[in-house]
Amino acid sequence: MTGMRRRSGRSRIGSGLALGGALLLTVLTVNVGISGAAVENSTDPLQIRAVDNRNGKLVVDYMYTGKGDASAAQLDVNGTPATATAEPLAAAGLPSSVVVVLDNALSVGNATVQLSKEDLTALTPGVGPISELGLVTTGDGARVAAQPATSFDAVATSFDGIVPRGNSALWDGMVMAARLLEKTGETQRNVVLMVSSVDSASTATYSEMIRALRAANASVHVVAMTGSGADGAALHELVDRLGGSFQVGTDSEFAKLYGNVADVVEGQYRVSLDDVPAFEGELASLSLQVGDQTVKASYRPNVLSIGADAVRPAPVVADESLGLFGSDLVKYGIVGLVAVGAFGAFFAVANLVTKRRDGLKYALRHYDEGYGGVGSEDDDDQSMAASALLQRAVEVTGKVAEERGFLVRVEALLERADLPLRPAEALTFYLGGAAASVVIAFVLTGNPMLALGVVLLALIAPGFVVDFLAKRRKKKFTRLLPDMLQLLAGTLRAGYSIGQGFEAVSGEIDEPMGKELRRAVTEARLGRPLDEALEAVAFRMDSEDFGWAVMAIRIQREVGGNLAELLMTVSDTMVQRERLRRDVASLTAEGRMSAIILGLLPPGLGMAMFAMNREYISKLFSGTGLILLVASIFMMLIGFVWMKKTITIEV
């Protein structure tokens, strides 16, 4: 019956942990399915496209579509202001090349495809800022419809063969456009993407497409159809990382949208600064003001940096005057230490004001009908429920738990961990702490997902803590068992009875062995058979070794023999088993350390990156990044369990 109860408790605890893990995984999976950014207009009026700090000069290329004189630029380099006059890129000897990626998937519709071709006249090369124009289609696989040419007629000859077909290969088309631009020579490169469907036929991945466009030093200008099924999150991220523009409209507005792209391409300027202020460090800071717009960037000295990612401003570093304590991570750590210190102070004061527990009532507490039950009215009991409200909460919780059969299991866990709490009180504080933690987390952060994570942690963590304390106490108990048996054998040789021997040993042996033996001796004095009292110790401590020792004592008492010699044999056997167990632990120490390091390295590195560069790591918590994060956590757990099974050897 005891074994069945123990297995049942463990299985229910394991089921609860599995359910909690499944709930967390379900929440993360649901969050993965939530759509990303909406498809909407988002074009920054001022964007820095490139920073060139080679040859001792500073050359900044930027795109401006705001109000005011675009050529009047104010620069601030490492805190030193400078005024310079900008000129259009075409006048600086850098013409613009454009490759249009046309989405002609079957789902787009023939009318939209035809209008998108006709309105490309707004990007006619040679008339405005555009010097070359090329065309790539994505329907039924990416194809080069027209190589970059300086004449619109050369591009228009390919229009007849462009009709809706198949599924769209957007990423393949963007990669193909990037390769076409790499052949255009020294130009300012732009990709115009007319999109109305989601990518479903590409062989290139999104990351490969990003790398290809970055290698081509291309800006991206997205023209998305209103109400289309395009992946708004991916397209917004594309423009954000490479620079460019994002527009939304109907097919009747294509001429206007393409014209806006031409204006953006035309609004690209270059400002040069011959006298560059000196600075120390790996990254220099740059601030550019044109009209009523200001943008910040960073660049590396003696390097040509092209693209939004390459010139993105460095993350804000904590105030150096605060030193290490300026970090948010350190601040949270300090708050946690203060909370732990406050709890420790409260616990110490509580121990000082409570009564000593060495009286007769405390020794007999295990035989009180109200002990571990519900509604005990013993005024001298060390109850932590000091107020009537808490007492009522404890009573209600105890009744519900007793009806469900939880109270006995909780009592066994608390006794095994030697925690001075009633089962009903422990459950009350456990549930109250979980509820308080989720409320505090939601109030402080306002994030329901984070609050859910906190409540799951609050529900799971106490069980792990109690289990850790119980295992640590069991290890101490097992380590003291051979010494206890040797001392007991010595008392028997000296003429003591078995009961007197246990009483003598209980006063000499260290805790927790001494405490458990004293409890068994007390129970025997009150009339409980010594064998049963010792078996209760074995069950309470979950110690098979002590159970074998009790079994040996019972058999000897039934059949006779030299009990002292038997106890010495049992002690020697346990010493040999402990020696073998330690040998196994030494041989598997490397595997355990590897499992610990591999298990803690990913979250530790993630926390460090979050503290150092929050913007960089935040990409992992949305869209594809969140899917990869969940998959990596799942695979990491599988690997950790696998390694644990490999290095766990039962002795």
N, C-alpha and C positions, 0 to 999 in steps of 0.2 A: 504493500500500500504506500509506504514511504517513497519507494522508487518511482511508482506511478505518479505520485503527487509531484515529485521533483521533475520528472520528465514533462508532465503536463504544464508546470509553471514555466519551464524553459521554452517549451514549444509555443506557448502563448506569448511570451516575451519576444521570441524570435519572429512570430507572426506580426506582432505589433510593430517591430522595427521594419520588417519587410513592407508592411502597409504604409508606414511613414515614408520609406524610401520611394515606394511606388507613387505615393501622392505627390512627393516633390518632383519626381521625374515627369509625372503627368502635367503638373503646373508648368514646368519648363517647356514641355512639348507643346502645350497649348499656346504658350507665349511665342514659341517659334513660328506658329502658324499665323500669327497676327500680321497683317500687311504692314509694310514699311511706310516710308514717307509718301504723302499724297503727290499726285502729278499736278504741279502748279508752277506758275512762273516764278523763277528765282534767278535773277542775273545781278551780280554785284556791280554797281556803277564803276568802281575802281578796283582793278586787279593788277597785281605785279606778275608779269609773265616770266621775266628772266633777270638775273643779276650777274654781271660779269665784272670780276675784280682782278682780272689778269692785267699784266703789263703796267701795274701801278695805278691804274685808273678804275673808276667805278662807273659802270654803264648799267642803267636800269631801263628795261622795257616794260611798259605798262599799257593797260587797256582802260580807256575812260569813256563812258557814255552818259555822264551826268551833266549838270548845268555849269556854265562858266567856261573860261578859256582853258582848253585841255592842254595847251602848251606851257602854261604857267605852273611850274611844279616847285614845291617846297620840300627839300630833303632834310632829314635829320639822321645823321650817322653816328651811332654810339653817343647820343646826347649832344652832338655838335651840329647846329643848324647850318644849312647851306642853300643858296638860291641858284637855280640853273634854268636855262630855257630848253624846252623839249622840242623835238621835231618829229613829224610823222615817220614811221618806219620806212615807208617807200622813199621818202626824201633822204633817209639815212642809208639807202642802198640795200634795203631788205624788203623786197616785194612779198606779197602774200599769195600762198597757194592754197586752194580749197579742193577737197575731195568730198563729194556728196555720197552718203550711204543711204540708199533709197529702199525702204521697206515695202516690197511688193509681194508679200505673202498673200495667199488666196483669201485669207480672212479680212484683208484690208479693203478689198472691193475695187472694181475697175475704174469707177469714177474718181476715186481718191488718187489712184496711181496716175491716171491721165492728167489730173490737175496738178499733181506734184511735179510732173515732168514739164508741163507748159510753164509753170511759174518759176522755173529755174532761171529764167531770163533775168531775174533780179540779181543773180550772181554772175552775170556775163563778164568774162575776163577782158581786161584791156580798157573797159569803160570807167570803172571805179578803181578801188584799191586792189582788186583781185587780179593777179597776173596769169594764173593758170587755174583751170577747172577740170576735175576728173569725176567719174561716176562709177559707183559700185552698187549692185543690186543684191538683195538677200533672199529673195523668194526661191524656194527649192534649191538652196545652196548658194553660197556667195559667189558672185561673178564680177569681173571687171568689164563694165559696159563700155567705158571710154577712158582711155589713158589721159592723164593731165595734159591739157592743150591750151594754147593761148587764144583759141577761137571757139566761140560758142557753137558755131556750125559743126565743128568737128565732134562736139559732144552730142549735138542734136541728131546726128546720123544714127545713133544707137537707140533712139527713142522707140522706133517701130517694134523692136523685139522685146520691149519691156512691158509685160502684162502680168496680172496676178497669177501666181503659181505656188503650189506647195506650202511648206512651213518656212518660217523665217529663221535664218542663220545670222542673227545680228552680230554676235561676237566675232564670227568668222569674217563678216563684212568689214568690221572695224579694224581687224588685224590686217586685212587686205588693203584697206585705205592707208593704214600706217606705213605699209611697205611701199605703196605708190608714192607717198610723200617723201620717203627717204631718198627717192631718186630725183627729187625736184631741185637738188642743189641747195644753195644758201638762201632760203626763203623763210618767211614766217608761216608756219604750217597750221592748217585748220581742217577739222573734220566736221561736216554738217550731217547730222543724223536725223532723217525723217522717219519716225517710228510710230506704229499704230498697233503693234502686237508684241507678244512676249517671245523671247528667244527660245526655240524648241528644236533646232536642228543643227546647232553649231558643234563642231568638234573641239574648238578652242574653248577654254574655260574663261570665266570672267577675269581671273587674275592674269592669265596669259594675255588677254586683250589689253588690260591696264599696262602690263609691261611693254607690249608692242607700241602702244601710243606714247608711253613715256620715252621709249628709245627713239621714237621719231620726233620728239619735242613738239607734239601737236596739242593744240587747244581743241575742245569739243563743244559744239553748239548743237543742242538738242531741240528739235521741233517735234513735239508730241501732239497726237490727235486728241481732241477733247473726248473724254469718256472711253478712251482706248484701254486695252488690257495690258499696256506696257508696264514693266516693272519700275515704278516710280522711285523706289528706294535705291535700286541699283543705278539708275540714270542720274539721280541727284548726286549720289556718291561719286560717279564718274566725273561729272562737271566740277564737283568740289575738289577732287584730287588733281585734276589736270588743268582746271581753269577753263573759262568759256561762258556760255550762256544757256539758259533753259527757258523755252517758251511753250505755251499750250494754245491751240486754236483749232478751228474747223478747217476742212479742206478748202472752203471758200476764202480763207484768209491766208493761204499759202504765200501769195505774192507779198503781202505785208510782212509775214514772218520771215521770209527769205530776205526781204529788204532790211529788216531789223538786224539780221545776221551780217549783211553787207555793211551796215552802219557800225556794228561792233568791230568788224575787221578793219574798217577804215579808222576807227577811233583808237588806234594803237600807236604809241609814241615811244620815243627814246630820249632819255636825259642822261647827260654825261657829266662827270665830276672829276676834274684832273687832280685836285688837292684832296686826297682822302685822309681823314683824321686817323691817327694811329690808335691801336687798341691792343689789348692782351686777351688771349683766350681763343677757343676753337670757333666760336660763332660771333659774328658781329650783328648788332641790331640796326634795323633800318626802318624809318618812318617816312612815308610819302604822302603829301597833301596836295590834292588838285581840286580846285573849286571848293565845294563844301564837303568833300569826301577825304577821309584819311584812312590809310591802311598800313599795317606794320608787317615786317618780314625779317628774316634772318638769312645770312649768307656766310659761306666759308671764304676766307681770304685766299686769293690767288686761284680761284676756281670759278668756272662758268656754271651757274645754277639755273636750270630751265624747268619750268612747270610749277604748279601751285604747291605740290608736295615738297619740292626742293627748296622753296623760299618761305615755307610756312614758319611763322614766328616760333621761337623757342618757348617751351613751357615755362610758366612763371615759377620761379624758385622761391622757397620760403625766405623770409626776411633774414639776412645773414647776421644781423645784430642779435637775433635770438639764438643763433647757432643751431645745435641739434634740436632744441625745443621749438623751433619754428615749424617743424614738420607736423602735418595733421596726424600722421600715424603715431608719432611720439605723444601728441596731445591725447589721442584716444587711449594710448597705453597708460598715461598718467591718470586719466579719469578712471580707468579700470583698477589701477593700483589703489587709488583713493577709496573706491567702492569696497575693494577687498579689505583695506585697512579699517574702514568704518564697520564692516561686518565683524571683523576680528575683535575690535574694541567692544562692540555690543555683546559678542559671545563671552568675552572675558569678564565683563561686568555682570552678565547673567550668571556666570559660574560663581562669582564672588558672593552674590546676594542670595543664591539658592542654598538650601540646607545640605549638610553632609549626608551622604547616602551609605552610612555604615551602621545604621540602627537595625533593630530586629525587624521592623516593618519592611525595610528595604530588602532584607535577606529573604523575607517571606512573600515578596511581591508576586512571585511567579505562581503562587497558590491562591491569590486573591481572585475571586470570581470576576471582578471587573477588570482585571489586568488584560490588556489587549482587546477588551470588548468594547461595548458602547455604553455610555452614560454612567461611568464610575463616579461616585460621589465622595471619594477619599480626599479629604482636605489636605493631607500631608503628601500626597503624590506630587511628583515633580512634573506637573503638566505645564506645557508652554502656552496653553490657551488661558490667558489671564483674564480676559473680559467675557462677559456674558454672550456677546455677539460671536466671538470666536468659539466659545464652548458650544453654542448652538450649531455653528457651522461644522464643528468637529463631529457632533452627534449625528447630524444629517448625513455627512460624508461617511461616517462609520456604519450607519444603518444600510445605506445603499451598497457600500463595499462588502458588508457582511452578507447581504442577500445575494450578491454576485459571486461570492466565494473568494474575493480578493484579499480580505483582511488577514487570513491565515498565511497566505503567501508573502504578503508585505511584512508581517511580523517575523517570518523566518528570515527574510532578506535583511531586515534591520538588526536582528540578533546576530546574524552571521557577520555583519559589518560592525557590530558593537556600537550602534548609534542609539543614544538615549532618547528615543522618540516612541510615542504610542503609534500604532499603525494608522489609526484614524487621524491623528494629528499630522503625521507625515503625508498622507494623501491630501489633507486639506491644504497644507502649505505648498505641496507640489502643484495642485491645480490652481491655487491662488497665485503662486509665482508665475506660472505659465500665462494666466490671464493678464496679470500686471505687466509682464514683459511685452506681450503683443500690443497692449494699449500704449505703453511708453514708446515702443518702436514706431508705431503708427503716428503718434503725436509728434515725435521728433523728426521723422523723415517724411511722413505723408505718402509713403510708398507701400501699397498693400502687399506687393510681392515680397518686399523686405520684411514686412511685419509677419507674413506667413512663414518665411524662413526662420525668423526669430522664435515663433511659437513652436515650430517643429524642433528647433534646437532646445528650447526650454522643456519640451516633452521628452526628448531623448536623453539629454545630458545627465539629468539626475540618476537615471538608471545605470548609465555608465559609471558615474561617480560611486554609487553604492556598490556596484559590482567590483570596481577597482579596490575599494576599501576592504571588501570581503576577501578578495583574492590575496591582497597583501597580508591580511591577518591570517589567512590560511597558510601562506608560505612560512610565516613566523612560527605558527603552531606546528607545522610539519618539521621544520628545522629543529625544534626543541624536543620532538618526540623521542628520538634515540636517547638523549640525555635523561629524559624523564624515566624511561624504562630502566636505564642503568641505575638511577637513584632508587627506583622502586625495588629493583632486585637487591640492592644493598640493604634496604630496610628489612626486606624479608629474611635475608641472611642474618640480620641482627636480632631476629626474633619477633618482629612486628607482624601483626595480622595484615591481610590485604587492605582492609579499611583503614587501619592505623597507618599503613604505608602510604596510601594515597593522601591522607591528611598531612603527614609529615612532608611529603614531596610537594604538595600544593603551596606550602609556605616557603619553599626554597627555590622553586623553579620560576623563571621569568614569565611575564605576560606574553601572549594571552593564555598560555598553557596553565599557569597558576590560577587564573580567574576561573577558567572552565572546570578545573579539578575541584576548586573550593565550592563551586556551585553543585557539582556532583556529590561531594561529601555532605553538603548541607541537605540535599535531597535524600541521601541515604539515612541521615540522622532522623529525618521526618517520616521514615517508614518506607520509602521507595527502595526496591531492590537495587543493590549496587550495580548489577549488570545492566539494568534498564537505564539507570542514571548515566552510566558510561556510554551506552549506545546512543542516548540522547545527545551527548557531547559529540560523538562521531557524526551524527546526522546534522547537528547544528553547525559544525565546522566543515561539513562535507569532506571529511577526511577518511579515505579508504584505509590508509595505513593504521590510523587509530582504531578503526573498526576491526581490522585483523588482530590487533593487540587485544581488544576486548574479547574477540572470539576465542583467542588462545587462552585467556584467563578463564572464560566460562568452561571451555573444554577441560582445562586442568582441574577446575573445581569439581567437575562432574566425575572424571575418571581418575583423578589423583596424579601425583608425580611431583617432580622438583620444579616449582613455579619460578623460583629465582633463576635457575638455569634456562628454563624456557624463555623467560623475559630477556635474558642476555642474548639468546640465539635470535630472537625476533629483533632486538636492537641492532645486532651485528648485520642482520639481513637488510634492515632499513638504511644503515650506514653505507653498505655496499651499493644499494639502489640509489641513494643520494649521490654517491661518488660517480656512479655511471650517468646519472642525470646531469651532473655538472660537466662531465666529459663531453656529453652530447651537446650541452649548451655552448661549450667552448668551440667545438667543431662547427657548430651552426651559427656562431656569432657573426661571421662575415656575411652570411646570407641574410640574417636579421637586420644587420646594419644597412645592407644594400636595399632591403625592402623599406626600411624607415626613410632612408635618404631619397629613394625614388618616389616614395609616397608623399614626402613633404616638399620636395623640390618644386614641382609645378605650382602648387598654391603659394609657396613662399616667393617664387619668382614672380608670380602674378601680383601678389601684394606689393612687392618692391617696385614693379613697373607701374602699378596703379598710383603709388606714392610719388614716383619720379616723373611720369608722363601719363597723366590720366586720359588725355585726349587720344593718345596712341592706343592704349589698351581698351578704351571704351568701344572701339570698333568691333571688339570680340563679343559684345553683349547685345548685338542686334543682327537680324537677318541671318545670313549664312554663318556668321561668326558664332552665333548662339547655338546653331545646330552642331557646328564643329566642337564647341565647348561641351555640350551635353554628351556627344559621342566620345570625346576624349576622356571625360570623367567616367563614363561607363567602362571604357577599355582599361582605364587606369585601375578601377576597382577590380576588374577581372584579373589583371596582372598581379595586383596586390594579394588577392585571395589565392591565386595560383602559387605565388612565392611563399605565402604563409603555409599552405599545404605541403610544399616541398621541404621546408625547414622544420616543420613540426614533427617530432618523433616521440611517440609515447614510450615511456619507460615504466 
